[in-house]
Amino acid sequence: MAPVLSVQGASKRYDSGFEALKSVDLEIEKGEIFALLGPNGAGKTTLISIICGLVNLTEGKITVGGHDIVRDHRKARSMIGLVPQELTTDQFEKVYDTVSFSRGLFGKPANPAHIERVLKDLTLWDKRDNQLRTLSGGMKRRVMIAKALSHEPEVLFLDEPTAGVDVELRRDMWEVVRGLREAGVTIILTTHYLEEAEEMADRIGVISRGELVLVEEKTELMRKLGQKRLTLLLTEPIERVPEALAEYGLQLSEDGSELVYTYDTRAERTGITSLMTDLRDADIRFRDLYTEQSSLEEIFVNLVRERQ
């Protein structure tokens, strides 16, 4: 099956010589949730803006649903919904009216049934006659999504979809996004909340200084690049780590009651067996132990640090 979005050698250079994107290659399959991660200024918004027709491409080729974004820009753009990071709405407009108007901008005929369905799916139907200025930040964000869905796009871009939204509403938004995917919408999101990417994404791309550093399935990424920590709860606190155990790089908790051993999940040998033997020889006993997988945030920070 052909990808719904194909980016081939996409580059963007400004007159000043600054290269915001450097030969980016990316394919997104229909129905997946793809998270694009990167620090501020990495090129995330530039890439989205080019795909959505807001910024011109310098080199390369991009197609959406097989339609070239330059040669066939109207059809390509009609397949895309964009929820920008900034809330840009007329505060005195009513919810129903602003969503309906957005549909008309794409030349779509009026479809009250579709607008009603979108508003209900986003828990906005009861607010349909409210002016936008009366809504909370979370509700305004939902209106932005409703506007982006008004013309029935196949690909939805969410640029920092839960920025400024509290934790409870953020989780509600995650459910909304999952529901959209189940309805067949392909979703590409950028986020600073790595928990968000870890929770929702099927695949993750990391962009740094205009280069797409890595694209990987989330579970495979965490398997390849993740580290595990083995925490030992000691029977008796110790004051310091014995010299005989220095090679393991153990971390001792402030109260001396825990030892933490970090190991690479990709290594042929974890070193745990020899650690246990050396702990016994050093007369250090433990009453319990547990392991933790490194989080996506730690993986991301390490990846970006390597590229700097």
C-alpha positions as CSV (number, residue, x, y, z in Angstrom):
1,M,0.0,0.0,0.0
2,A,1.3,3.4,-1.0
3,P,2.0,5.8,1.9
4,V,-0.5,8.5,2.5
5,L,2.3,11.0,3.0
6,S,5.7,10.8,1.2
7,V,8.5,13.3,1.8
8,Q,11.6,12.8,-0.5
9,G,14.7,14.9,-0.1
10,A,12.8,17.9,1.4
11,S,15.1,20.9,2.0
12,K,14.4,24.5,2.9
13,R,17.0,27.3,2.6
14,Y,16.2,30.9,3.3
15,D,17.8,33.9,1.5
16,S,20.1,34.4,4.5
17,G,21.6,31.0,3.8
18,F,20.0,29.4,6.9
19,E,19.1,25.8,6.1
20,A,16.0,24.9,8.2
21,L,15.5,21.4,6.6
22,K,18.3,19.2,5.2
23,S,17.1,16.5,2.7
24,V,14.4,15.0,4.9
25,D,13.0,11.6,3.8
26,L,9.8,10.3,5.5
27,E,6.9,8.1,4.7
28,I,3.7,7.9,6.8
29,E,1.2,5.0,6.4
30,K,-2.5,5.5,6.4
31,G,-4.1,5.2,9.9
32,E,-1.0,5.6,12.0
33,I,-0.1,8.1,14.7
34,F,3.3,9.5,14.0
35,A,5.0,11.7,16.6
36,L,7.7,14.2,15.5
37,L,10.0,15.2,18.3
38,G,12.7,17.8,18.4
39,P,13.9,20.8,20.4
40,N,12.8,24.4,19.6
41,G,14.2,25.4,16.2
42,A,14.8,21.8,15.1
43,G,12.6,22.1,12.0
44,K,9.4,20.5,13.1
45,T,7.1,23.4,12.3
46,T,9.0,24.2,9.1
47,L,8.3,20.7,7.8
48,I,4.6,20.8,8.7
49,S,4.3,24.3,7.2
50,I,5.8,23.1,3.9
51,I,3.5,20.0,3.7
52,C,0.5,22.2,4.5
53,G,1.4,24.7,1.8
54,L,2.3,27.6,4.1
55,V,6.0,27.6,3.3
56,N,7.6,27.0,-0.1
57,L,9.9,24.0,-0.6
58,T,13.5,24.7,-1.8
59,E,14.3,21.2,-3.0
60,G,12.6,17.8,-2.9
61,K,9.2,16.3,-3.5
62,I,6.2,15.8,-1.2
63,T,3.0,14.0,-2.0
64,V,-0.2,13.6,0.1
65,G,-2.5,10.8,-1.1
66,G,-0.4,10.7,-4.3
67,H,-1.0,14.4,-5.0
68,D,2.1,16.6,-5.4
69,I,1.9,19.5,-3.0
70,V,3.2,21.9,-5.7
71,R,1.7,20.7,-9.0
72,D,-1.6,19.5,-7.5
73,H,-1.7,21.7,-4.4
74,R,-5.5,22.1,-4.2
75,K,-6.1,18.3,-4.0
76,A,-3.2,17.8,-1.7
77,R,-4.3,20.6,0.7
78,S,-7.9,19.4,0.7
79,M,-6.7,16.1,2.2
80,I,-4.9,17.9,5.1
81,G,-6.3,19.3,8.4
82,L,-4.0,21.5,10.5
83,V,-4.3,22.3,14.1
84,P,-1.7,25.0,14.8
85,Q,0.0,25.6,18.1
86,E,-1.4,29.1,18.5
87,L,-5.1,29.5,19.1
88,T,-6.2,31.8,16.2
89,T,-9.9,32.2,16.4
90,D,-12.4,35.1,16.4
91,Q,-13.4,35.3,20.1
92,F,-16.9,36.5,19.3
93,E,-17.8,33.8,16.8
94,K,-20.0,30.9,17.9
95,V,-18.6,27.4,17.9
96,Y,-20.9,26.0,15.3
97,D,-20.5,29.0,13.0
98,T,-16.7,29.0,13.0
99,V,-16.5,25.2,12.3
100,S,-19.0,25.5,9.5
101,F,-17.2,28.4,8.0
102,S,-13.9,26.4,8.0
103,R,-15.6,23.8,5.9
104,G,-16.7,26.3,3.3
105,L,-13.1,27.6,2.9
106,F,-12.3,24.3,1.2
107,G,-15.2,24.6,-1.2
108,K,-17.1,21.9,0.5
109,P,-20.9,22.0,0.4
110,A,-22.8,22.6,3.7
111,N,-23.1,19.3,5.7
112,P,-24.8,20.0,9.0
113,A,-24.8,16.2,9.8
114,H,-21.0,16.1,9.5
115,I,-20.5,19.3,11.6
116,E,-22.8,17.9,14.3
117,R,-20.9,14.6,14.3
118,V,-17.5,16.3,14.7
119,L,-18.8,18.5,17.5
120,K,-20.3,15.6,19.3
121,D,-17.2,13.5,19.0
122,L,-15.2,16.4,20.5
123,T,-17.7,16.9,23.3
124,L,-18.6,20.4,21.9
125,W,-22.2,19.9,20.8
126,D,-23.6,21.4,24.0
127,K,-21.3,24.4,23.4
128,R,-22.3,24.9,19.8
129,D,-24.0,28.3,20.4
130,N,-21.3,29.6,22.8
131,Q,-19.0,32.4,21.7
132,L,-15.4,31.2,21.7
133,R,-14.4,33.8,24.3
134,T,-16.5,32.0,26.9
135,L,-14.7,28.7,26.5
136,S,-11.8,27.3,28.5
137,G,-8.4,26.8,26.9
138,G,-9.0,23.1,26.6
139,M,-12.4,23.6,24.9
140,K,-10.8,26.2,22.5
141,R,-8.2,23.6,21.5
142,R,-11.0,21.2,20.7
143,V,-12.7,23.8,18.5
144,M,-9.4,24.1,16.6
145,I,-9.4,20.4,16.0
146,A,-13.1,20.5,14.9
147,K,-12.2,23.3,12.4
148,A,-9.4,21.1,11.0
149,L,-11.8,18.2,10.7
150,S,-14.6,20.2,9.1
151,H,-13.7,19.4,5.5
152,E,-13.1,15.7,6.2
153,P,-9.3,15.5,5.8
154,E,-7.5,12.1,5.7
155,V,-4.3,13.5,7.3
156,L,-4.4,15.6,10.5
157,F,-1.4,17.6,11.7
158,L,-1.5,18.5,15.4
159,D,1.2,21.0,16.4
160,E,1.6,20.9,20.2
161,P,-2.1,19.8,20.6
162,T,-2.1,19.9,24.4
163,A,0.0,23.0,25.0
164,G,-1.5,24.9,27.9
165,V,-3.9,22.2,28.8
166,D,-4.1,20.7,32.2
167,V,-3.3,17.0,32.9
168,E,-6.9,15.8,33.0
169,L,-7.8,17.6,29.7
170,R,-4.6,16.3,28.1
171,R,-5.7,12.7,28.8
172,D,-9.1,13.5,27.4
173,M,-7.4,14.8,24.2
174,W,-5.5,11.6,23.9
175,E,-8.7,9.7,23.8
176,V,-10.0,12.1,21.1
177,V,-6.9,11.5,19.0
178,R,-7.2,7.7,19.4
179,G,-10.8,8.0,18.3
180,L,-9.8,9.9,15.2
181,R,-7.3,7.2,14.3
182,E,-10.0,4.6,14.7
183,A,-12.1,6.6,12.3
184,G,-9.3,6.2,9.7
185,V,-7.6,9.6,10.1
186,T,-3.8,9.6,9.9
187,I,-2.3,11.8,12.6
188,I,1.1,13.5,12.7
189,L,1.8,15.4,15.9
190,T,4.5,17.4,17.4
191,T,4.8,17.6,21.1
192,H,7.1,18.7,23.9
193,Y,5.3,16.3,26.2
194,L,7.3,13.1,25.6
195,E,4.8,11.3,27.8
196,E,2.3,12.2,25.0
197,A,4.4,10.5,22.3
198,E,5.1,7.5,24.5
199,E,1.4,7.1,25.2
200,M,-0.1,7.5,21.7
201,A,2.4,7.2,18.9
202,D,2.9,4.1,16.7
203,R,6.2,5.5,15.3
204,I,8.5,8.3,16.4
205,G,10.7,10.6,14.4
206,V,13.4,12.7,16.0
207,I,14.5,15.9,14.2
208,S,17.5,18.0,15.2
209,R,19.0,21.0,13.4
210,G,16.9,20.3,10.3
211,E,17.9,16.7,9.9
212,L,15.6,13.7,10.6
213,V,18.0,11.9,12.9
214,L,15.9,8.8,13.4
215,V,12.5,7.2,12.5
216,E,11.5,4.1,14.5
217,E,8.6,2.2,15.8
218,K,8.1,3.3,19.4
219,T,8.5,-0.1,21.0
220,E,11.6,-0.9,18.8
221,L,13.1,2.5,19.6
222,M,12.8,1.9,23.3
223,R,14.2,-1.6,22.9
224,K,17.2,-0.5,20.9
225,L,18.1,2.7,22.7
226,G,16.7,2.2,26.1
227,Q,18.6,1.3,29.2
228,K,17.4,-0.5,32.2
229,R,18.1,0.3,35.9
230,L,18.4,-2.4,38.5
231,T,17.7,-1.1,41.9
232,L,18.8,-3.1,45.0
233,L,17.1,-2.4,48.3
234,L,19.9,-3.1,50.8
235,T,19.4,-5.0,54.0
236,E,21.7,-2.5,55.8
237,P,22.7,1.0,54.6
238,I,26.3,1.6,53.5
239,E,28.3,4.8,53.6
240,R,30.0,4.4,50.2
241,V,30.4,2.0,47.3
242,P,33.4,-0.3,47.8
243,E,36.3,0.1,45.4
244,A,35.9,-3.5,44.4
245,L,32.6,-2.6,42.7
246,A,33.8,0.6,41.0
247,E,33.7,-1.0,37.5
248,Y,29.9,-1.2,37.7
249,G,29.3,2.5,38.1
250,L,26.8,2.0,40.9
251,Q,24.9,4.9,42.3
252,L,24.2,5.0,46.0
253,S,21.1,6.8,47.3
254,E,21.6,9.6,49.8
255,D,20.5,7.5,52.8
256,G,22.8,4.6,51.6
257,S,19.9,2.2,51.5
258,E,19.7,1.7,47.7
259,L,22.2,0.8,45.0
260,V,21.3,1.5,41.3
261,Y,23.0,-0.4,38.4
262,T,22.3,0.9,34.9
263,Y,22.9,-1.5,32.0
264,D,22.5,-1.5,28.2
265,T,19.7,-3.7,27.0
266,R,21.5,-4.2,23.7
267,A,24.7,-5.6,25.2
268,E,25.4,-9.3,24.9
269,R,26.0,-9.5,28.6
270,T,24.3,-7.3,31.2
271,G,26.9,-7.9,33.9
272,I,24.1,-8.6,36.4
273,T,25.4,-12.1,37.2
274,S,28.9,-10.9,38.0
275,L,27.5,-8.0,40.0
276,M,25.6,-10.3,42.2
277,T,28.7,-12.4,42.8
278,D,30.8,-9.3,43.6
279,L,28.1,-7.9,45.9
280,R,28.2,-11.2,47.9
281,D,32.0,-11.1,48.1
282,A,31.8,-7.5,49.4
283,D,29.4,-8.7,52.0
284,I,26.6,-6.4,50.7
285,R,23.2,-8.0,51.1
286,F,19.9,-6.8,49.7
287,R,16.3,-7.6,50.7
288,D,14.6,-6.8,47.4
289,L,15.2,-5.6,43.8
290,Y,13.3,-4.2,40.8
291,T,14.1,-3.0,37.3
292,E,13.0,0.1,35.4
293,Q,13.1,0.8,31.6
294,S,14.4,4.2,30.6
295,S,11.7,6.6,29.5
296,L,11.3,8.0,26.0
297,E,12.4,11.4,27.5
298,E,15.8,10.0,28.5
299,I,16.2,8.4,25.1
300,F,15.3,11.7,23.3
301,V,17.7,13.8,25.4
302,N,20.5,11.4,24.7
303,L,19.8,11.3,20.9
304,V,19.8,15.1,20.6
305,R,22.9,15.5,22.8
306,E,24.7,13.1,20.5
307,R,23.9,15.3,17.5
308,Q,25.2,18.5,19.1
